[in-house]
Structure formats: C-alpha cells, structure tokens
C-alpha cells in the first residue's frame, strides 16, 4: 500500500510539473500561432451573407 501511495504522489507531482513546463514553453495563442498572409481576416462580419 505504501508503494502504491508513493507512486500516485509521484505521478501527480510529475504531471503538475509537466503541465507547467508545457504551458510556459510550448504553448502559444491561436492568433499568434496561425498568422499567415493568406489567412488574415480583418472584419469577419463583412463577408457573411452579403452584409
């Protein structure tokens, strides 16, 4: 039982640390990740149903 509890605590600590590392270093917002010349939309409401 002690080994199982230690494994659960270790897994929680590793998951918590990995989430902080991944959020801080490898995640970016969609507006900055997908900025290309062909996908730029200035006013998304102007092209809907001829409005």
N, C-alpha and C positions, 0 to 999 in steps of 0.2 A: 504494500500500500504506500509506503514511503517513496519507493522508486516511481510509482505512477504519479503521485502528487508532485514530485520533483520534475518529472517530465512535463506535466501540464504547466507548471510555473515557468519552466524553461521555454516551452513553446509560446506562451503568452508574452514573455519578455522578448523573444526573437521576433515575433510578429509585430509587436509595438515598435521595436527599433527599426525593423524593415519598413514599416509604413512611414515613419518619419524620414528615413533616408530617401525613399522613393518620392515622397511628396516634395521634399526640399530640392532634390537634384534632377529628377527626370520628368516632372510634370509641368506642363505649360497650358495657358488658357487657349481655347479654340481659336479666338480671334488673332492670336499671335502665332499659333502653330500652322494655320492654314491661310496664310496671306500670299496669294499669287496674283499676277496681273489679270488672269482670266477669270478669277472668281471673286472679284471685288464688287460689292453691291452697295451703292450709295444710299438709295431710298427704296427699300423693299416694298413699300406701299404703292409706288407709282406704276408698277408693272402688273398689278393684279386686276384682271378682268377689265382692262382698259381704263382704269381710274386714273 
